[in-house]
Structure formats: C-alpha cells, structure tokens
C-alpha cells in the first residue's frame, strides 16, 4: 500500500440536489473525489504532493482548485485538512462478491478485537457474512496541476 500520510482532504458542501453535478465537476477536473465517509452530505476531494507534512501553500492550492471546479453548483469548500500518520493504515470495506463499497473504513492498526467487532457489526448490518468483506487499499490520491 502506498503511504497516504500527508493527503490533503478538501471537504465541500452544498445543495443536496446538486451533489451529483458537483461530484462530476470535480472528477471532470481530474480531481479524485467521492462522498465523504463521515459526512454523507459532503464531498471529499483528495490531493497529495508526496510529502508527509504539505506546506500551507499546497493546502491552499488544493482548496482553490476544488472550489474552482464546483463553481455554479452551489457547493463550496468547507474545510481542508491533512491526514495524520495513521491514515496509511486505513482500508476500505467492500463486498467481495459485488464489488460494492460498504461505507466503512477499517484501521488495520486498531487492535484485532476492535477490527473483528467492526467487521462483524458491518456484516450484520449489511446482511452478509464477515468472509464476504474484502479490505482494499484506497485509490484516491490526486496531485494538483496548475
């Protein structure tokens, strides 16, 4: 897995009815973006410059690029943050049979008992077996271009 420490995560929010339009605009601009894992009414746009601790100017550039991409959709930048060191240990839970993302992130550095409990709860919630859950590395790093 690539080390994702230092990923700049830009959160955007706006009118629910324009969500798909804003998400498409970000992707059309070459920005990696998805529904935010923690706030489902927000979009998370992600960038990386290869550094664990990106400079403030890079973070501002990421925010500006994301904001420019969604002009006219009613979406705006709400926040920009840098992922901490343990971000490199996060994996996404998918249904191994359908390929569907199950909406949860699993921290592989968490104690085994906590991971087992999280996966069992997720399986129960989705009506599947724990063995049907596949953990995948995130594929979401975009380097901003000028």
C-alpha positions as CSV (number, residue, x, y, z in Angstrom):
1,X,0.0,0.0,0.0
2,X,1.2,3.5,-0.8
3,X,1.8,5.7,2.2
4,X,-1.1,8.2,2.3
5,X,0.3,10.3,5.1
6,X,0.1,14.0,4.1
7,X,-3.0,13.6,2.0
8,X,-4.9,16.8,1.8
9,X,-8.7,16.2,2.2
10,X,-10.8,19.1,1.0
11,X,-14.5,18.8,2.1
12,X,-17.2,20.5,0.1
13,X,-20.8,21.0,0.9
14,X,-23.8,22.5,-0.9
15,X,-27.4,21.8,-2.0
16,X,-28.3,18.1,-1.9
17,X,-30.0,18.3,-5.3
18,X,-26.6,19.4,-6.9
19,X,-24.5,16.7,-5.2
20,X,-24.0,14.6,-8.4
21,X,-23.3,17.6,-10.5
22,X,-20.6,18.9,-8.1
23,X,-19.1,15.4,-7.8
24,X,-19.0,15.1,-11.6
25,X,-17.4,18.5,-12.0
26,X,-14.6,17.6,-9.6
27,X,-13.9,14.4,-11.4
28,X,-14.1,16.1,-14.8
29,X,-11.4,18.5,-13.5
30,X,-9.2,15.4,-12.8
31,X,-9.7,15.6,-9.0
32,X,-10.2,12.4,-7.1
33,X,-13.4,12.9,-5.2
34,X,-16.1,10.8,-3.5
35,X,-18.9,11.1,-1.0
36,X,-17.3,11.9,2.4
37,X,-17.1,8.8,4.6
38,X,-18.1,10.6,7.8
39,X,-20.5,13.2,6.5
40,X,-22.6,11.7,3.7
41,X,-23.9,15.1,2.6
42,X,-20.3,16.3,1.8
43,X,-17.9,15.6,-1.0
44,X,-14.3,14.7,-0.1
45,X,-11.7,15.7,-2.7
46,X,-8.2,14.3,-2.1
47,X,-4.7,15.5,-3.2
48,X,-1.1,14.5,-2.4
49,X,2.3,16.1,-3.2
50,X,4.4,13.2,-1.9
51,X,5.1,14.9,1.5
52,X,4.0,13.8,4.9
53,X,3.5,17.4,6.0
54,X,2.5,19.5,3.0
55,X,3.1,23.3,3.2
56,X,0.2,25.7,3.8
57,X,0.5,27.0,0.2
58,X,-0.1,23.5,-1.2
59,X,-3.2,23.1,1.0
60,X,-4.5,26.5,-0.2
61,X,-3.8,25.4,-3.8
62,X,-5.9,22.2,-3.3
63,X,-8.8,24.2,-1.7
64,X,-8.7,26.7,-4.5
65,X,-8.6,24.0,-7.2
66,X,-11.6,22.1,-5.7
67,X,-13.5,25.3,-5.2
68,X,-13.0,26.4,-8.8
69,X,-14.1,23.0,-10.1
70,X,-17.6,23.3,-8.4
71,X,-18.4,26.9,-9.4
72,X,-22.0,27.1,-10.4
73,X,-23.1,24.0,-8.5
74,X,-23.8,25.8,-5.2
75,X,-21.0,23.7,-3.5
76,X,-18.2,25.4,-1.6
77,X,-15.1,24.4,0.3
78,X,-16.0,23.9,4.0
79,X,-12.7,22.5,5.2
80,X,-9.2,21.4,4.3
81,X,-7.2,19.1,6.4
82,X,-4.1,16.9,6.3
83,X,-4.4,13.2,7.2
84,X,-2.2,12.2,10.1
85,X,0.3,9.4,10.2
86,X,-2.1,6.6,10.9
87,X,-4.0,7.3,7.7
88,X,-1.6,4.9,5.9
89,X,-3.2,2.0,7.9
90,X,-6.8,2.6,6.7
91,X,-8.5,0.2,4.3
92,X,-12.0,0.3,2.7
93,X,-14.5,-2.4,3.3
94,X,-16.0,-3.9,0.1
95,X,-18.4,-6.8,-0.6
96,X,-16.1,-9.3,-2.3
97,X,-18.9,-10.7,-4.5
98,X,-20.5,-7.5,-5.8
99,X,-17.6,-5.0,-5.5
100,X,-19.8,-2.6,-3.6
101,X,-18.2,-0.3,-1.1
102,X,-19.8,-0.9,2.2
103,X,-19.3,2.6,3.5
104,X,-16.8,2.0,6.2
105,X,-13.1,2.5,6.7
106,X,-11.1,0.0,8.8
107,X,-8.0,1.0,10.6
108,X,-5.7,-2.0,10.3
109,X,-3.6,-0.7,13.2
110,X,-6.5,-1.0,15.6
111,X,-6.4,-3.9,18.0
112,X,-7.6,-7.2,16.4
113,X,-10.6,-7.4,18.7
114,X,-11.8,-4.0,17.6
115,X,-11.4,-4.8,13.9
116,X,-13.2,-8.1,14.4
117,X,-16.1,-6.4,16.2
118,X,-16.3,-3.7,13.5
119,X,-16.3,-6.2,10.7
120,X,-19.0,-8.4,12.4
121,X,-21.2,-5.3,13.0
122,X,-20.8,-4.3,9.4
123,X,-21.6,-7.8,8.2
124,X,-24.7,-7.9,10.4
125,X,-25.8,-4.5,9.2
126,X,-25.4,-5.5,5.5
127,X,-26.9,-9.0,5.9
128,X,-23.7,-10.8,4.8
129,X,-21.0,-12.9,6.3
130,X,-17.7,-11.4,7.5
131,X,-16.0,-13.6,4.9
132,X,-17.9,-11.7,2.3
133,X,-16.0,-8.5,3.3
134,X,-12.8,-7.6,1.5
135,X,-10.5,-4.9,2.7
136,X,-8.9,-2.8,-0.1
137,X,-6.3,-0.1,-0.2
138,X,-7.7,3.3,-1.1
139,X,-7.1,4.5,-4.6
140,X,-7.5,8.2,-4.2
141,X,-4.5,10.4,-4.5
142,X,-4.5,13.3,-7.0
143,X,-1.7,15.7,-7.5
144,X,-3.0,19.2,-8.3
145,X,-1.9,20.7,-11.6
146,X,-1.6,24.3,-12.3
